[in-house]
Amino acid sequence: MNDAISFTVGFSHGVEWGWPIAVYLLLAGISGGAMIISIVTRHFKQEVENSALTKAGSLVGFATIVFGMVFLVGDLEKPLYFWKILINYNFKSVMSIGVIAISFYIPLTAVMFFYAFEKEILKYFGFLSFLVGILRPLRPYVEFITLWFAIAICAYTGFLISVLIRFPLLNTALLPALFVVSGLSAGNAASGIIATKFFKEDLHSFDMKILHRVEWPIMIAEVLLIVMLAVSLLIGNEYQKEVFQAFTSSQFSLLFWGGVVGLSFIVPIVFNLLLGRFTSKSAGIYYMTAISVICGVLSLRMFLLYAGQTFGA
C-alpha cells in the first residue's frame, strides 16, 4: 500500500481506529445485512413486483455503504489521497482485497437500487429507459452476485480487524462470522424501519412476519458467537485470561454489558415477550426495538475496536 495512506500507523501506542471506523463497520454491516435479507426474501416469495421490503432493503443497502465510505475515507491519515488505494493493490493485504470487494459491491448496490425503484426513476428520468432493456434480463444474475458480495462485505469487516495478530480480542477466526450475523441483525432492523415508516408496509404483513421470525435465530447465533469469543479467552493462556478482563472489569465492560448485551438482547426480549403480552405490537414498540438492536450492534463494534486495541501485546 502506498506510504501516503496509513491505516495502521500508531497501533503500538493506543487506540488508532476509533469511533469513525466503528460507524463504518456498522454501516457496512447494515448494508450487507439489508441486501442479503432483501434478496433472499424476494426469492423465497418468488416476488414479481417490487415489495416495500425489497425497496427498503435496496435503499438501505445502497445508502449505508456510500455513507459508510465517508467515515472510512475521513478517518484516513490523508483522506484527499484516498483514490490511491483504488489503483495500488496488494493481494496479500486484507485491506486491498476489501477495497476490491467494495469497488464491485457499491456499483452492484446502485444497480439493485435501480431495479427496486425502476418505475419511480423512469417517471422522472425517462431517458434512462434504455437501461431497462439492458439490465432487466440480467436481474437474476445481478442479484446472485450481489448476494455473495453482500456476505463478503459483512465478513470482510471482521477480517479487516481480525488480522491484527497482537490483539487477542480481535485476532480470532470468530470475528468474521460474528460480523456477518450482527450485520444481518442490524440490516434486518433497518430494513423493517424503512419499509414500515417510508413505504407504508403493514406491521403485521407477511414480509414483516418474515423479519420477525428471523430475528430469533440471528440473535441466538450472535449470542453463541460472543460467548465462544469470551470463553476462548477465559480458557486460553495467561495473557488471554488478562484480556478477558475487557468483559468484566475494564473501562469497557459497561459498554459491553449495557450496550451489547442490554441493547442487542435484553431490550428486544423484554419488548417482544413482556410488553407484547399486554399491548398489541405497535409501531412505537417495533421502532424502539429495532433502534435498540442497531445501537447494540454499534456498541459491539465500539467495544471490539476500543477494548481490542487497548488489550494488546
C-alpha positions in Angstrom: 0.0 0.0 0.0 1.2 3.5 -0.8 3.0 5.1 2.1 0.8 8.2 1.7 -2.1 6.3 3.2 -1.7 4.7 6.5 -4.3 2.6 8.2 -2.3 1.1 11.0 0.2 3.7 12.0 0.4 4.1 15.7 -1.1 0.8 16.8 1.8 0.4 19.2 0.7 3.4 21.3 -3.0 3.2 21.9 -6.3 3.3 20.1 -5.9 4.4 16.4 -9.1 3.0 14.9 -11.8 4.9 16.9 -15.5 5.6 16.5 -15.5 6.7 12.8 -14.3 3.2 11.9 -16.8 1.7 14.3 -19.6 3.6 12.5 -18.2 2.5 9.1 -18.2 -1.1 10.3 -21.8 -0.7 11.4 -22.9 0.9 8.2 -21.2 -1.7 6.0 -22.8 -4.5 8.1 -26.2 -2.9 7.8 -25.7 -2.6 4.1 -24.7 -6.2 3.6 -27.4 -7.5 6.0 -30.2 -5.5 4.4 -29.2 -6.6 1.0 -29.0 -10.2 2.0 -32.4 -10.2 3.6 -34.0 -8.3 0.7 -32.6 -10.7 -2.0 -33.3 -13.9 0.0 -36.9 -12.8 0.9 -37.6 -11.8 -2.7 -36.6 -15.2 -4.0 -38.3 -17.0 -1.1 -41.6 -15.3 -2.1 -40.8 -15.7 -5.8 -41.7 -12.0 -6.0 -42.7 -10.5 -9.3 -43.3 -6.9 -8.3 -41.0 -4.9 -6.0 -42.4 -5.1 -2.5 -41.9 -2.5 0.2 -39.2 -4.7 1.8 -37.3 -5.0 -1.5 -37.3 -1.3 -1.9 -36.3 -0.7 1.7 -33.5 -3.3 1.5 -32.2 -1.8 -1.7 -32.3 1.7 -0.4 -30.7 0.8 2.9 -28.0 -1.3 1.2 -27.0 1.4 -1.2 -27.3 4.4 1.1 -25.4 2.9 4.1 -22.4 1.6 2.2 -22.0 5.0 0.5 -22.4 6.9 3.7 -20.1 4.4 5.4 -17.3 5.3 2.9 -17.5 8.9 4.1 -16.4 7.7 7.6 -13.8 5.3 6.3 -12.2 7.9 4.0 -12.5 10.6 6.6 -10.5 8.5 9.1 -7.5 8.1 6.7 -4.4 9.9 7.7 -4.6 11.8 4.3 -8.2 11.5 3.1 -7.6 13.5 0.0 -5.3 10.7 -1.2 -7.9 8.0 -0.9 -8.0 7.5 -4.6 -4.6 5.9 -4.4 -5.9 2.8 -2.7 -8.0 2.3 -5.9 -5.0 2.0 -8.1 -2.5 0.4 -5.8 -3.3 -3.2 -4.8 -1.5 -5.7 -2.6 -3.3 -9.0 -2.9 -1.7 -10.3 0.3 -3.4 -7.4 2.2 -6.9 -7.8 3.6 -7.3 -4.1 3.2 -6.6 -4.3 -0.5 -8.9 -7.2 -1.0 -11.6 -5.3 0.9 -11.2 -2.3 -1.4 -11.6 -4.5 -4.4 -14.8 -6.1 -2.9 -16.2 -2.6 -2.1 -15.3 -1.3 -5.6 -17.6 -4.1 -7.0 -20.2 -4.0 -4.3 -21.1 -0.3 -4.4 -22.0 -0.4 -8.2 -24.0 -3.6 -7.6 -26.0 -1.9 -4.8 -26.6 1.0 -7.2 -28.0 -1.4 -9.8 -30.1 -3.1 -7.2 -31.5 0.3 -6.2 -32.3 0.9 -9.9 -34.2 -2.4 -10.0 -36.2 -1.7 -6.9 -37.2 1.8 -8.0 -37.3 1.3 -11.7 -40.8 2.8 -12.1 -40.1 5.8 -9.9 -36.8 6.5 -11.7 -38.3 6.3 -15.2 -41.2 8.5 -14.2 -38.8 11.4 -13.8 -35.8 10.3 -15.9 -37.4 8.7 -18.9 -34.2 8.9 -20.9 -32.8 6.1 -18.8 -35.4 3.7 -20.3 -32.7 2.2 -22.5 -31.1 0.8 -19.3 -34.2 -1.2 -18.6 -33.8 -3.3 -21.7 -30.1 -3.9 -20.8 -30.5 -4.6 -17.1 -33.9 -6.3 -16.7 -32.8 -9.7 -18.2 -29.7 -9.7 -16.1 -31.6 -9.2 -12.8 -31.4 -12.8 -11.5 -27.6 -12.9 -12.2 -27.0 -9.5 -10.6 -29.0 -10.5 -7.5 -27.0 -13.7 -7.2 -23.6 -11.9 -7.5 -24.8 -9.1 -5.2 -25.9 -11.6 -2.5 -22.4 -13.1 -2.4 -20.7 -9.7 -2.4 -23.0 -8.6 0.5 -22.0 -11.7 2.5 -18.3 -10.9 1.7 -18.7 -7.3 2.8 -20.1 -8.3 6.1 -17.4 -10.9 6.6 -14.6 -8.6 5.4 -15.3 -6.0 8.1 -14.5 -8.8 10.6 -11.4 -10.0 8.7 -10.2 -6.4 8.5 -9.6 -6.2 12.2 -9.0 -9.9 12.9 -5.6 -9.8 11.2 -4.2 -7.7 14.0 -2.2 -10.6 15.5 -1.0 -8.6 18.5 -4.6 -8.1 19.8 -6.1 -11.4 21.1 -9.7 -10.0 21.4 -9.5 -9.1 17.7 -7.3 -11.8 16.3 -9.8 -14.6 16.2 -11.5 -16.6 13.4 -14.9 -16.0 15.1 -14.9 -12.3 14.2 -15.9 -12.6 10.5 -18.8 -14.9 11.4 -19.8 -12.5 14.3 -19.8 -9.6 11.9 -21.9 -11.4 9.3 -24.5 -12.3 12.0 -24.6 -8.9 13.7 -24.8 -7.3 10.2 -27.9 -9.4 9.5 -29.4 -8.3 12.8 -28.8 -4.6 12.1 -29.8 -4.9 8.4 -33.0 -6.7 9.4 -33.9 -3.9 11.9 -33.0 -1.1 9.5 -35.0 -2.6 6.6 -38.0 -3.1 8.8 -38.0 0.5 10.0 -37.7 1.9 6.4 -40.3 -0.5 5.0 -42.9 0.4 7.5 -42.1 4.1 8.0 -41.4 5.3 4.5 -43.1 2.6 2.3 -46.1 2.1 4.5 -45.7 -1.7 4.9 -48.2 -3.1 7.3 -46.5 -4.0 10.6 -48.3 -7.4 10.5 -47.8 -8.2 6.9 -46.2 -11.4 5.6 -42.9 -9.7 4.9 -42.7 -8.2 8.4 -43.6 -11.6 9.9 -40.6 -13.0 8.0 -38.4 -10.3 9.5 -39.7 -11.1 13.0 -39.1 -14.8 12.5 -35.5 -14.5 11.5 -34.8 -12.2 14.5 -34.6 -15.0 16.9 -32.2 -17.4 15.1 -30.0 -14.4 14.3 -30.0 -13.3 17.9 -29.2 -16.9 19.1 -26.3 -17.2 16.7 -24.9 -13.8 17.8 -25.1 -14.7 21.4 -23.3 -18.0 20.8 -20.5 -16.4 18.9 -20.0 -13.8 21.6 -19.9 -16.5 24.3 -17.5 -18.5 22.2 -15.2 -15.5 21.8 -15.3 -14.8 25.6 -14.8 -18.4 26.6 -11.9 -18.8 24.2 -10.1 -16.0 26.1 -11.1 -17.3 29.5 -9.6 -20.8 28.9 -6.6 -19.5 26.9 -3.1 -18.7 28.1 -2.4 -16.3 30.9 -2.3 -13.3 28.7 -5.6 -14.2 27.1 -7.1 -14.5 30.5 -5.9 -11.0 31.2 -7.6 -9.8 28.0 -10.9 -11.4 29.3 -11.0 -8.6 31.8 -12.3 -6.4 29.0 -15.6 -8.1 29.5 -15.7 -7.9 33.3 -13.6 -5.2 35.0 -12.2 -2.8 32.4 -13.5 0.6 31.5 -15.2 -1.0 28.5 -17.2 -3.6 30.5 -20.1 -1.2 30.9 -20.2 -0.7 27.1 -20.3 -4.5 26.7 -23.0 -5.3 29.3 -25.1 -2.1 28.8 -24.6 -1.6 25.1 -24.0 -5.0 23.6 -25.9 -7.3 26.0 -28.5 -4.8 27.1 -29.4 -3.1 23.8 -28.9 -6.1 21.4 -30.6 -8.8 23.5 -32.3 -7.8 26.8 -34.3 -4.8 25.4 -35.6 -6.7 22.4 -36.6 -9.7 24.5 -38.4 -7.5 27.1 -40.2 -5.6 24.4 -41.2 -8.8 22.5 -42.0 -11.2 25.3 -43.2 -9.0 28.1 -44.7 -5.9 26.6 -46.2 -7.9 23.8 -48.3 -9.8 26.3 -50.1 -6.7 27.5 -50.1 -4.5 24.4 -50.5 -5.0 20.7 -47.2 -4.8 18.9 -47.5 -1.2 18.0 -45.2 0.7 15.6 -43.7 2.5 18.5 -42.6 -0.7 20.3 -41.3 -2.1 17.0 -39.2 1.0 16.2 -37.8 1.2 19.7 -36.8 -2.5 19.5 -35.2 -2.0 16.0 -33.3 1.1 17.0 -32.1 -0.7 20.2 -30.7 -3.5 18.1 -28.9 -1.2 15.7 -27.4 0.7 18.7 -26.4 -2.6 20.2 -24.6 -3.7 17.0 -22.8 -0.3 17.1 -21.8 -0.9 20.7 -20.4 -4.3 19.7 -18.2 -2.6 17.1 -17.1 0.1 19.5 -16.3 -2.5 22.2 -14.3 -4.7 19.9 -12.3 -1.8 18.5 -11.6 0.1 21.7 -11.1 -2.9 24.1 -9.4 -4.9 21.4 -6.8 -2.2 20.7 -6.3 -1.4 24.4 -5.6 -5.0 25.5 -2.7 -5.7 23.1 0.8 -7.2 23.4 
